[in-house]
Amino acid sequence: MKKSLKFIIPVVIISACVPQRKLDDLQKLYDVCQQNKALTTDSLLNARNSLDNCNLSNIGLQARMLGLQADSLECFTALQRTQKLYEQSEQTSQKIIDNNRYENEKLSAELNAKNEALKNKEKELNEKESSLMMSQNKNRELSSSLATTEADLKIREKRVKELEAILKAKYSAVNALKAIVQKALLGFQNQGLTVETRNGKVYVSMEEKLMFKSGSIDVDSKGVQALLELAKALNLNNDVSILVEGHTDNVPMRSPSIKDNMDLSVLRATSISRILITQGSVDPKRITSAGRGENYPVASNDTPEGRAKNRRTEIILTPKLDELFQILGN
């Protein structure tokens, strides 16, 4: 009531002071305001109702969201559990696969080894079968040729006996030849001349002091006498071949007419051979001359005595072995 009085009093006052036309306009404006107020009040009530409804809906949505969050958390936990189980299962499966692979490789290796052993056994068996067949064939051949073999053995025994007899005769001939040569050269053996047997041959070694002056190729008179005595013995044994070898020390030659020690050894061997042939009447077909130079020393060249021994001429006497070679060739 007080609110109405407060509102009416200003209107009455305004009406008393304002003209009727303006008053009507204000009344219309007032009515519009009252209508707008009513509409606004209705809108406000509707808005409050909508707000209440939204609040209720929001509360429901929040509750639903909480439920979804709980479900999501449960699903996430279940997913993690499932992933862990999957990883464990995958690890277990990988271990099983690795173990199976290892076992397969092991079994494969054992199978290959057994196959290889089987092949080797088969090869060994085949070789033994081949060897057995060869042995059987050889036994048959041996059986068939036994009589021939016994005859061949007898022939071989005969040839061996003949060979032993010839070898014995050869050594006897060599020893006899040595004795003859030693007897023929007995007067020169203290003058640098030696006689010995080596390898079934007789070696007559003459030092330089007996045969030549230093650096010379001309035989001294004493050397000529020794060669003539040797020639007499050789002419009584025509089945002996003669090799004359010249040797020197390692001191280089200093002569305009002789090139080196090899040249000197060859020329000295030729000089001795020439005396045996021309003065000693030895058949030249029996004689061979050779020079060895300084390449076959019998003593050290570091001392005068050793070099003197190396400056020598060797006459090598070899009995003919025609009968021996004939037996070996058959």
PyMOL commands that set and color helices and strands:
alter all, ss='L'
color gray80, all
select helices_A, chain A and resi 2-17+20-144+146-184+186-188+208-211+221-235+261-278+284-286+304-310+322-329
alter helices_A, ss='H'
color red, helices_A
select strands_A, chain A and resi 193-198+201-207+240-247+287-293+312-319
alter strands_A, ss='S'
color yellow, strands_A
deselect
rebuild
show_as cartoon
